[in-house]
């Protein structure tokens, strides 16, 4: 039996090598700048050579700490082995198809008793959807790490994953349900502080042919609130689909609204989910009792103030850095509830915030804070 958290990630990695849903050229345009003064793409530091296992002895450096994804290797449905790094490079998705700009992004956070991971692929600057899910994945899990072998096992099981030390200082990750996919992470510097966001997201319909989407569709940020009131809506905008795609702006010119912030552990934080809903009462505001949510992005926007310190394991936002960051929302077995793992702010330029529309189900807006 495969560990569910690891299986979910493996499915996403396999998907990124098979069915890729691309926006039409008119939706790409010039990549928006979402990093404020730090929106210049960082130079890729993915090693150019194939990983080679390093010798491990009693003096080996600890695996604990924060790492950033620099290379993703996977086998496509066509049998070809493909490699993405942390900077855009040409990728051909099908025989005779036009090459697209593709890159990988994610973080890895390691402790002796916990591991959290985010991993995503971006095509032409966008996370994307495919027929079974999203190109963005993540999980958090309790377990035990053997520093000597790099083996991280889940409680009460022999299942897990292995962190393999490489001669160049990176670690390669293989898992019991990853198949032939391999992720390589390098030590991460301090996360770049981002004080504003300006980007264009895409809503993507998974079904082919696309279903009738109807009228009064809106995309909005739903900020997770602590207390009896579930959400605060901001940045609501009407959207209209052209074929399988609709675009929407997300602009945050400064810190989040005061009413969206909450003290969680040591710091003040805020978390916004990106939702697509039918405004059935034409109120221009999402009402859980009147309106129908039809899509929710697994990628969210998080913000943390600059209060120093490290929160205990039970905090669902313990891995956030100061400022804005994109995060993956997922289950975390180390706390038994939903939590977030950030993507890499140091080389995350103008990513999409995807909303994958599937008319067959109604998403649950999970509370994190």
C-alpha positions, -999 to +999 in steps of 0.1 A: +000+000+000+014+034-010+015+063+014-014+087+003+006+119+007+035+107-014+011+091-039-006+124-045+027+141-052+038+114-076+006+117-096+013+154-101+049+147-113+037+121-137+010+145-150+035+173-157+052+149-182+020+139-200-010+161-206-001+198-205-029+223-209-015+255-224-031+289-225-036+305-260-008+328-271-030+359-265-033+350-228+005+349-223+016+384-232+044+400-213+051+383-180+037+405-152+061+416-125+050+403-091+082+407-071+083+444-067+119+457-068+132+421-068+115+409-100+147+403-120+150+365-127+177+350-106+204+330-124+197+293-123+220+273-100+210+239-111+241+217-115+249+210-151+261+175-144+242+143-134+240+138-097+266+115-082+261+101-047+286+115-022+302+094+005+284+096+038+303+094+071+298+104+107+308+140+098+283+145+071+264+178+072+229+177+086+201+174+061+179+196+083+169+231+071+154+248+040+162+237+004+151+250-030+142+229-060+168+233-088+160+203-111+131+180-119+136+149-140+106+128-153+096+104-180+068+116-204+041+094-219+062+093-251+090+076-232+113+106-234+133+116-203+129+153-196+147+177-173+135+210-160+157+234-139+148+265-119+150+289-148+130+289-181+143+266-208+127+253-240+105+222-237+087+204-265+055+189-252+045+168-282+058+155-315+059+185-338+047+208-312+060+243-306+085+245-277+074+263-246+094+279-218+093+256-188+108+256-153+104+240-119+099+256-085+096+244-050+110+242-015+119+214+009+119+218+047+135+191+067+136+183+104+144+151+123+107+144+128+090+163+099+093+169+062+074+194+041+077+198+004+063+219-025+070+212-062+055+228-093+061+232-130+054+264-148+048+267-186+052+302-202+052+316-167+021+299-155+012+270-132-014+250-151-041+223-149-043+190-167-071+164-169-065+149-135-050+177-114-026+206-111+011+212-119+015+224-083+019+198-055+029+196-019+026+177+014+037+178+050+043+147+070+055+135+104+081+108+104+116+099+114+148+109+095+179+088+095+207+114+090+232+088+080+212+072+052+188+101+044+158+078+047+126+095+059+100+069+070+064+075+079+050+065+113+043+028+117+054+020+081+084+013+060+072+036+033+088+070+028+114+087+007+152+090+005+173+122+005+204+113-014+235+135-008+252+145-040+289+154-045+279+190-055+261+197-022+226+191-035+202+164-024+182+142-048+148+129-037+133+096-047+102+080-031+084+048-029+056+062-051+076+086-073+083+061-100+112+073-121+108+110-112+136+127-093+138+160-076+170+178-068+172+205-041+200+229-033+205+247+000+183+278+000+194+313+010+172+335+031+139+339+013+136+371-008+112+396+008+083+405-015+062+435-005+037+436-034+021+413-060+009+422-095+002+392-117-023+377-142-039+344-134-057+319-156-088+299-150-085+267-171-113+242-179-102+206-177-129+190-197-127+186-235-149+198-250-155+225-224-189+226-206-211+256-207-198+279-179-227+302-176-230+338-165-220+358-134-186+341-130-162+359-107-127+352-093-117+366-059-093+363-031-109+347-001-088+355+030-089+329+057-101+344+090-097+332+125-130+330+143-167+323+133-166+344+101-151+321+074-137+345+048-131+381+037-133+387+000-111+412-019-099+416-055-132+403-069-135+406-107-159+392-133-144+367-158-156+354-191-142+322-207-130+321-243-130+285-251-112+268-221-095+299-207-103+331-187-077+355-173-080+377-142-057+402-124-043+399-089-028+431-075-017+437-039+001+470-037+010+467+000+004+445+030-030+427+032-060+444+047-058+447+085-090+427+089-074+398+071-044+396+094-042+374+125-017+365+151-009+328+147+020+317+169+048+342+171+039+362+140+010+381+123+000+363+091-026+364+063-037+337+038-058+342+007-073+314-014-081+321-051-116+310-059-139+310-089-176+312-081-210+318-096-225+350-083-260+337-083-275+366-064-256+393-084-243+408-052-207+411-065-196+393-033-192+356-024-220+344-001-216+308+010-254+305+015-264+320-019-235+315-043-217+284-057-180+280-056-169+259-086-131+260-084-103+267-059-066+270-066-042+248-046-018+277-049-025+305-024-011+338-014+004+340+021+019+370+040+039+371+073+052+401+092+089+403+102+085+390+138+116+369+145+115+333+158+105+298+149+070+285+156+065+249+170+054+221+147+017+225+154+015+258+136+001+254+100+020+284+087+053+278+106+074+277+074+064+312+061+091+339+056+085+377+060+065+393+032+043+378+005+049+343-009+030+317-030+022+286-010+007+252-017-022+243+006-023+206+016-029+181+044-001+178+069+000+146+090+024+162+115-005+184+128-035+164+115-050+193+095-044+216+065-012+236+063+009+254+038+044+250+023+059+280+004+073+280-031+107+296-037+106+334-037+142+337-048+134+326-084+096+327-087+089+354-112+053+361-124+037+327-118+001+322-125-024+315-098-044+287-114-080+279-109-088+246-126-125+245-134-142+212-132-180+213-134-183+178-119-175+188-083-179+216-058-146+224-039-144+226-002-128+258+010-105+244+038-098+265+068-060+267+075-057+294+102 
